[in-house]
Amino acid sequence: MQRLLFILGIVFGVTSLFNNKFRLFNAFLSNKWLRRLSVALVMRIPAVREKMMHQMLR
């Protein structure tokens, strides 16, 4: 019974996160430091960095 409730809780949590993903992104990126940290982390990925630099230097 506990396992079933645990699985239902996880399913409910994932669906609610999925339904509100843009609200979560906007709330996360509205903070200056979190926005700066997320951009710095994404720019460490070589494929993303190359694509961004290619588009900016065009």
N, CA, C and O atoms as a CHARMM CRD file, in Angstrom:
* protein
*
  232
    1    1 MET  N      0.81900  -1.19300   0.00000 PROA 1      0.00000
    2    1 MET  CA     0.00000   0.00000   0.00000 PROA 1      0.00000
    3    1 MET  C      0.86700   1.26300   0.00000 PROA 1      0.00000
    4    1 MET  O      0.57800   2.22700  -0.70900 PROA 1      0.00000
    5    2 GLN  N      1.93500   1.24200   0.80900 PROA 2      0.00000
    6    2 GLN  CA     2.82600   2.40900   0.83800 PROA 2      0.00000
    7    2 GLN  C      3.52100   2.60600  -0.49300 PROA 2      0.00000
    8    2 GLN  O      3.72200   3.73400  -0.94400 PROA 2      0.00000
    9    3 ARG  N      3.88000   1.51100  -1.10700 PROA 3      0.00000
   10    3 ARG  CA     4.55700   1.59900  -2.40600 PROA 3      0.00000
   11    3 ARG  C      3.63100   2.20100  -3.46400 PROA 3      0.00000
   12    3 ARG  O      4.06800   3.00600  -4.28600 PROA 3      0.00000
   13    4 LEU  N      2.36200   1.81500  -3.44500 PROA 4      0.00000
   14    4 LEU  CA     1.39400   2.35000  -4.39100 PROA 4      0.00000
   15    4 LEU  C      1.21100   3.85300  -4.17300 PROA 4      0.00000
   16    4 LEU  O      1.17500   4.61400  -5.14000 PROA 4      0.00000
   17    5 LEU  N      1.09600   4.28400  -2.93600 PROA 5      0.00000
   18    5 LEU  CA     0.97100   5.70700  -2.64600 PROA 5      0.00000
   19    5 LEU  C      2.22500   6.46900  -3.05600 PROA 5      0.00000
   20    5 LEU  O      2.13100   7.59500  -3.54400 PROA 5      0.00000
   21    6 PHE  N      3.38700   5.87600  -2.86500 PROA 6      0.00000
   22    6 PHE  CA     4.64300   6.49400  -3.27000 PROA 6      0.00000
   23    6 PHE  C      4.69000   6.67800  -4.78200 PROA 6      0.00000
   24    6 PHE  O      5.07400   7.74400  -5.26200 PROA 6      0.00000
   25    7 ILE  N      4.30800   5.66100  -5.53000 PROA 7      0.00000
   26    7 ILE  CA     4.31700   5.73200  -6.99200 PROA 7      0.00000
   27    7 ILE  C      3.28800   6.75500  -7.47900 PROA 7      0.00000
   28    7 ILE  O      3.56700   7.52400  -8.39900 PROA 7      0.00000
   29    8 LEU  N      2.10500   6.76800  -6.86800 PROA 8      0.00000
   30    8 LEU  CA     1.09900   7.75800  -7.24700 PROA 8      0.00000
   31    8 LEU  C      1.57000   9.17500  -6.94100 PROA 8      0.00000
   32    8 LEU  O      1.28500  10.09800  -7.70400 PROA 8      0.00000
   33    9 GLY  N      2.28100   9.35600  -5.84200 PROA 9      0.00000
   34    9 GLY  CA     2.82600  10.65900  -5.50600 PROA 9      0.00000
   35    9 GLY  C      3.85100  11.12300  -6.51800 PROA 9      0.00000
   36    9 GLY  O      3.86900  12.29200  -6.90100 PROA 9      0.00000
   37   10 ILE  N      4.70000  10.21600  -6.94900 PROA 10     0.00000
   38   10 ILE  CA     5.70400  10.55600  -7.95600 PROA 10     0.00000
   39   10 ILE  C      5.03400  10.91000  -9.28300 PROA 10     0.00000
   40   10 ILE  O      5.41700  11.88300  -9.93200 PROA 10     0.00000
   41   11 VAL  N      4.03700  10.12500  -9.68600 PROA 11     0.00000
   42   11 VAL  CA     3.33300  10.39800 -10.93700 PROA 11     0.00000
   43   11 VAL  C      2.63800  11.75500 -10.86100 PROA 11     0.00000
   44   11 VAL  O      2.69500  12.53100 -11.81400 PROA 11     0.00000
   45   12 PHE  N      1.99100  12.04400  -9.74900 PROA 12     0.00000
   46   12 PHE  CA     1.31600  13.33100  -9.58200 PROA 12     0.00000
   47   12 PHE  C      2.33000  14.47500  -9.60900 PROA 12     0.00000
   48   12 PHE  O      2.07100  15.51100 -10.22100 PROA 12     0.00000
   49   13 GLY  N      3.46800  14.30500  -8.96200 PROA 13     0.00000
   50   13 GLY  CA     4.50200  15.34300  -8.94500 PROA 13     0.00000
   51   13 GLY  C      5.06700  15.61100 -10.32600 PROA 13     0.00000
   52   13 GLY  O      5.25700  16.76500 -10.71000 PROA 13     0.00000
   53   14 VAL  N      5.33600  14.56000 -11.06900 PROA 14     0.00000
   54   14 VAL  CA     5.90100  14.72300 -12.41300 PROA 14     0.00000
   55   14 VAL  C      4.90000  15.39500 -13.34400 PROA 14     0.00000
   56   14 VAL  O      5.27000  16.26800 -14.13000 PROA 14     0.00000
   57   15 THR  N      3.63800  14.99400 -13.26100 PROA 15     0.00000
   58   15 THR  CA     2.64900  15.62200 -14.13500 PROA 15     0.00000
   59   15 THR  C      2.42200  17.08600 -13.76900 PROA 15     0.00000
   60   15 THR  O      2.23000  17.92100 -14.65200 PROA 15     0.00000
   61   16 SER  N      2.44300  17.40000 -12.48700 PROA 16     0.00000
   62   16 SER  CA     2.25200  18.80400 -12.12000 PROA 16     0.00000
   63   16 SER  C      3.46300  19.64400 -12.53000 PROA 16     0.00000
   64   16 SER  O      3.29700  20.79400 -12.93600 PROA 16     0.00000
   65   17 LEU  N      4.67000  19.09600 -12.43300 PROA 17     0.00000
   66   17 LEU  CA     5.85100  19.81200 -12.91400 PROA 17     0.00000
   67   17 LEU  C      5.79500  20.00700 -14.42700 PROA 17     0.00000
   68   17 LEU  O      6.14200  21.07200 -14.93700 PROA 17     0.00000
   69   18 PHE  N      5.35600  18.97300 -15.13400 PROA 18     0.00000
   70   18 PHE  CA     5.27800  19.06500 -16.59000 PROA 18     0.00000
   71   18 PHE  C      4.23800  20.09500 -17.02500 PROA 18     0.00000
   72   18 PHE  O      4.45900  20.83700 -17.98200 PROA 18     0.00000
   73   19 ASN  N      3.10400  20.14200 -16.32300 PROA 19     0.00000
   74   19 ASN  CA     2.05000  21.09100 -16.68500 PROA 19     0.00000
   75   19 ASN  C      2.43400  22.53000 -16.36700 PROA 19     0.00000
   76   19 ASN  O      1.94500  23.45000 -17.02200 PROA 19     0.00000
   77   20 ASN  N      3.29000  22.74400 -15.38800 PROA 20     0.00000
   78   20 ASN  CA     3.67000  24.09400 -14.98400 PROA 20     0.00000
   79   20 ASN  C      5.12600  24.41100 -15.32400 PROA 20     0.00000
   80   20 ASN  O      5.74700  25.23800 -14.65700 PROA 20     0.00000
   81   21 LYS  N      5.66800  23.77500 -16.33500 PROA 21     0.00000
   82   21 LYS  CA     7.09800  23.92400 -16.62400 PROA 21     0.00000
   83   21 LYS  C      7.48500  25.35300 -16.99300 PROA 21     0.00000
   84   21 LYS  O      8.56000  25.81300 -16.60700 PROA 21     0.00000
   85   22 PHE  N      6.63600  26.06400 -17.73000 PROA 22     0.00000
   86   22 PHE  CA     6.99800  27.41900 -18.12900 PROA 22     0.00000
   87   22 PHE  C      6.91500  28.38600 -16.95900 PROA 22     0.00000
   88   22 PHE  O      7.71100  29.32200 -16.87600 PROA 22     0.00000
   89   23 ARG  N      5.97200  28.17800 -16.06000 PROA 23     0.00000
   90   23 ARG  CA     5.92200  28.99000 -14.84400 PROA 23     0.00000
   91   23 ARG  C      7.16600  28.76300 -14.00100 PROA 23     0.00000
   92   23 ARG  O      7.72100  29.70600 -13.43800 PROA 23     0.00000
   93   24 LEU  N      7.60200  27.51600 -13.91400 PROA 24     0.00000
   94   24 LEU  CA     8.81300  27.21000 -13.14900 PROA 24     0.00000
   95   24 LEU  C     10.04500  27.83500 -13.78900 PROA 24     0.00000
   96   24 LEU  O     10.89000  28.39600 -13.09200 PROA 24     0.00000
   97   25 PHE  N     10.15200  27.74200 -15.11700 PROA 25     0.00000
   98   25 PHE  CA    11.28800  28.34700 -15.81400 PROA 25     0.00000
   99   25 PHE  C     11.31400  29.85500 -15.61900 PROA 25     0.00000
  100   25 PHE  O     12.37200  30.43000 -15.36300 PROA 25     0.00000
  101   26 ASN  N     10.15600  30.49900 -15.74000 PROA 26     0.00000
  102   26 ASN  CA    10.09700  31.94900 -15.55500 PROA 26     0.00000
  103   26 ASN  C     10.44900  32.34600 -14.13200 PROA 26     0.00000
  104   26 ASN  O     11.14600  33.33800 -13.92100 PROA 26     0.00000
  105   27 ALA  N      9.97800  31.58800 -13.15500 PROA 27     0.00000
  106   27 ALA  CA    10.29900  31.89900 -11.76200 PROA 27     0.00000
  107   27 ALA  C     11.78800  31.68800 -11.50700 PROA 27     0.00000
  108   27 ALA  O     12.41100  32.46900 -10.78800 PROA 27     0.00000
  109   28 PHE  N     12.35700  30.64100 -12.08900 PROA 28     0.00000
  110   28 PHE  CA    13.77500  30.34600 -11.90400 PROA 28     0.00000
  111   28 PHE  C     14.64400  31.40600 -12.56300 PROA 28     0.00000
  112   28 PHE  O     15.62600  31.86200 -11.97700 PROA 28     0.00000
  113   29 LEU  N     14.28400  31.80200 -13.78800 PROA 29     0.00000
  114   29 LEU  CA    15.11700  32.73400 -14.53100 PROA 29     0.00000
  115   29 LEU  C     14.86300  34.20100 -14.16900 PROA 29     0.00000
  116   29 LEU  O     15.56000  35.08400 -14.67000 PROA 29     0.00000
  117   30 SER  N     13.89200  34.47100 -13.32000 PROA 30     0.00000
  118   30 SER  CA    13.66200  35.84700 -12.90200 PROA 30     0.00000
  119   30 SER  C     14.71000  36.30700 -11.88900 PROA 30     0.00000
  120   30 SER  O     14.90000  37.50800 -11.69500 PROA 30     0.00000
  121   31 ASN  N     15.38300  35.36400 -11.24800 PROA 31     0.00000
  122   31 ASN  CA    16.44300  35.69400 -10.30700 PROA 31     0.00000
  123   31 ASN  C     17.74700  35.91300 -11.07700 PROA 31     0.00000
  124   31 ASN  O     18.15700  35.06000 -11.86400 PROA 31     0.00000
  125   32 LYS  N     18.39200  37.05000 -10.85100 PROA 32     0.00000
  126   32 LYS  CA    19.59400  37.41900 -11.60200 PROA 32     0.00000
  127   32 LYS  C     20.70200  36.39400 -11.44000 PROA 32     0.00000
  128   32 LYS  O     21.32900  36.00300 -12.42400 PROA 32     0.00000
  129   33 TRP  N     20.95300  35.95600 -10.22200 PROA 33     0.00000
  130   33 TRP  CA    22.06000  35.02900  -9.97000 PROA 33     0.00000
  131   33 TRP  C     21.78700  33.64500 -10.54100 PROA 33     0.00000
  132   33 TRP  O     22.70000  32.99800 -11.05400 PROA 33     0.00000
  133   34 LEU  N     20.55100  33.18600 -10.46000 PROA 34     0.00000
  134   34 LEU  CA    20.21600  31.88000 -11.02700 PROA 34     0.00000
  135   34 LEU  C     20.29300  31.91500 -12.54900 PROA 34     0.00000
  136   34 LEU  O     20.71400  30.94200 -13.17400 PROA 34     0.00000
  137   35 ARG  N     19.88500  33.03900 -13.14900 PROA 35     0.00000
  138   35 ARG  CA    19.97900  33.19100 -14.60200 PROA 35     0.00000
  139   35 ARG  C     21.43800  33.18100 -15.04400 PROA 35     0.00000
  140   35 ARG  O     21.78800  32.52900 -16.02800 PROA 35     0.00000
  141   36 ARG  N     22.28300  33.89900 -14.32500 PROA 36     0.00000
  142   36 ARG  CA    23.70700  33.94900 -14.65700 PROA 36     0.00000
  143   36 ARG  C     24.36200  32.57100 -14.50400 PROA 36     0.00000
  144   36 ARG  O     25.17900  32.16400 -15.33100 PROA 36     0.00000
  145   37 LEU  N     23.98600  31.85700 -13.42600 PROA 37     0.00000
  146   37 LEU  CA    24.52800  30.51700 -13.19900 PROA 37     0.00000
  147   37 LEU  C     24.07900  29.54900 -14.28400 PROA 37     0.00000
  148   37 LEU  O     24.87900  28.74900 -14.76900 PROA 37     0.00000
  149   38 SER  N     22.80600  29.61100 -14.67100 PROA 38     0.00000
  150   38 SER  CA    22.31600  28.68700 -15.69300 PROA 38     0.00000
  151   38 SER  C     22.97600  28.95300 -17.04800 PROA 38     0.00000
  152   38 SER  O     23.29400  28.00700 -17.76900 PROA 38     0.00000
  153   39 VAL  N     23.18600  30.21400 -17.40300 PROA 39     0.00000
  154   39 VAL  CA    23.86200  30.51600 -18.66900 PROA 39     0.00000
  155   39 VAL  C     25.30200  30.03600 -18.62300 PROA 39     0.00000
  156   39 VAL  O     25.80400  29.49000 -19.60600 PROA 39     0.00000
  157   40 ALA  N     25.97000  30.23000 -17.50200 PROA 40     0.00000
  158   40 ALA  CA    27.36100  29.77200 -17.38200 PROA 40     0.00000
  159   40 ALA  C     27.45400  28.25600 -17.49000 PROA 40     0.00000
  160   40 ALA  O     28.37700  27.73300 -18.11600 PROA 40     0.00000
  161   41 LEU  N     26.51000  27.54900 -16.88700 PROA 41     0.00000
  162   41 LEU  CA    26.53600  26.08400 -16.95900 PROA 41     0.00000
  163   41 LEU  C     26.22400  25.58100 -18.36900 PROA 41     0.00000
  164   41 LEU  O     26.83300  24.61900 -18.83800 PROA 41     0.00000
  165   42 VAL  N     25.28200  26.23000 -19.03700 PROA 42     0.00000
  166   42 VAL  CA    24.92800  25.79700 -20.39900 PROA 42     0.00000
  167   42 VAL  C     26.07700  26.08300 -21.35700 PROA 42     0.00000
  168   42 VAL  O     26.33400  25.29400 -22.26600 PROA 42     0.00000
  169   43 MET  N     26.77000  27.20400 -21.16400 PROA 43     0.00000
  170   43 MET  CA    27.87300  27.53500 -22.07000 PROA 43     0.00000
  171   43 MET  C     29.09200  26.63400 -21.87600 PROA 43     0.00000
  172   43 MET  O     30.01800  26.67900 -22.68700 PROA 43     0.00000
  173   44 ARG  N     29.11200  25.82900 -20.83700 PROA 44     0.00000
  174   44 ARG  CA    30.19100  24.85400 -20.67200 PROA 44     0.00000
  175   44 ARG  C     30.01800  23.63300 -21.56900 PROA 44     0.00000
  176   44 ARG  O     30.96400  22.86800 -21.75900 PROA 44     0.00000
  177   45 ILE  N     28.82900  23.44400 -22.11800 PROA 45     0.00000
  178   45 ILE  CA    28.57200  22.31700 -23.00900 PROA 45     0.00000
  179   45 ILE  C     29.11800  22.69500 -24.39000 PROA 45     0.00000
  180   45 ILE  O     28.66200  23.66700 -24.99200 PROA 45     0.00000
  181   46 PRO  N     30.09200  21.93000 -24.89200 PROA 46     0.00000
  182   46 PRO  CA    30.77200  22.32300 -26.13800 PROA 46     0.00000
  183   46 PRO  C     29.84100  22.49300 -27.34400 PROA 46     0.00000
  184   46 PRO  O     29.99700  23.44800 -28.10400 PROA 46     0.00000
  185   47 ALA  N     28.89200  21.59800 -27.52800 PROA 47     0.00000
  186   47 ALA  CA    28.01200  21.68800 -28.69800 PROA 47     0.00000
  187   47 ALA  C     27.14700  22.94600 -28.63900 PROA 47     0.00000
  188   47 ALA  O     26.93900  23.60500 -29.65700 PROA 47     0.00000
  189   48 VAL  N     26.65300  23.27300 -27.47100 PROA 48     0.00000
  190   48 VAL  CA    25.82300  24.47000 -27.31200 PROA 48     0.00000
  191   48 VAL  C     26.66800  25.71700 -27.52500 PROA 48     0.00000
  192   48 VAL  O     26.24000  26.65400 -28.20000 PROA 48     0.00000
  193   49 ARG  N     27.85300  25.73000 -26.95800 PROA 49     0.00000
  194   49 ARG  CA    28.73200  26.89700 -27.08800 PROA 49     0.00000
  195   49 ARG  C     29.10200  27.13500 -28.54800 PROA 49     0.00000
  196   49 ARG  O     29.08200  28.27500 -29.01200 PROA 49     0.00000
  197   50 GLU  N     29.43500  26.08300 -29.27000 PROA 50     0.00000
  198   50 GLU  CA    29.80500  26.23300 -30.68300 PROA 50     0.00000
  199   50 GLU  C     28.63100  26.76600 -31.50400 PROA 50     0.00000
  200   50 GLU  O     28.81200  27.62700 -32.36400 PROA 50     0.00000
  201   51 LYS  N     27.44400  26.25800 -31.24100 PROA 51     0.00000
  202   51 LYS  CA    26.27500  26.71600 -31.99700 PROA 51     0.00000
  203   51 LYS  C     25.96000  28.17500 -31.68500 PROA 51     0.00000
  204   51 LYS  O     25.61800  28.94200 -32.58500 PROA 51     0.00000
  205   52 MET  N     26.07400  28.56400 -30.41000 PROA 52     0.00000
  206   52 MET  CA    25.79600  29.94800 -30.03300 PROA 52     0.00000
  207   52 MET  C     26.83000  30.89300 -30.62800 PROA 52     0.00000
  208   52 MET  O     26.47600  31.95600 -31.13800 PROA 52     0.00000
  209   53 MET  N     28.10100  30.51700 -30.56800 PROA 53     0.00000
  210   53 MET  CA    29.14600  31.38000 -31.10500 PROA 53     0.00000
  211   53 MET  C     29.01800  31.49800 -32.62200 PROA 53     0.00000
  212   53 MET  O     29.25500  32.56600 -33.18600 PROA 53     0.00000
  213   54 HSD  N     28.64600  30.40400 -33.27900 PROA 54     0.00000
  214   54 HSD  CA    28.45700  30.44700 -34.72100 PROA 54     0.00000
  215   54 HSD  C     27.34100  31.40900 -35.10500 PROA 54     0.00000
  216   54 HSD  O     27.46700  32.14900 -36.08100 PROA 54     0.00000
  217   55 GLN  N     26.25300  31.40400 -34.34500 PROA 55     0.00000
  218   55 GLN  CA    25.14000  32.29200 -34.64700 PROA 55     0.00000
  219   55 GLN  C     25.46700  33.75600 -34.33000 PROA 55     0.00000
  220   55 GLN  O     25.02300  34.65700 -35.04200 PROA 55     0.00000
  221   56 MET  N     26.24000  33.99700 -33.26700 PROA 56     0.00000
  222   56 MET  CA    26.55600  35.38100 -32.88800 PROA 56     0.00000
  223   56 MET  C     27.58300  36.00500 -33.82000 PROA 56     0.00000
  224   56 MET  O     27.54800  37.21500 -34.04200 PROA 56     0.00000
  225   57 LEU  N     28.48700  35.21900 -34.36600 PROA 57     0.00000
  226   57 LEU  CA    29.56000  35.75600 -35.19600 PROA 57     0.00000
  227   57 LEU  C     29.22200  35.73000 -36.68000 PROA 57     0.00000
  228   57 LEU  O     30.08000  36.03800 -37.50700 PROA 57     0.00000
  229   58 ARG  N     28.02700  35.38100 -37.02700 PROA 58     0.00000
  230   58 ARG  CA    27.60500  35.31400 -38.42100 PROA 58     0.00000
  231   58 ARG  C     27.49100  36.65300 -39.03500 PROA 58     0.00000
  232   58 ARG  O     27.14500  36.76500 -40.21100 PROA 58     0.00000
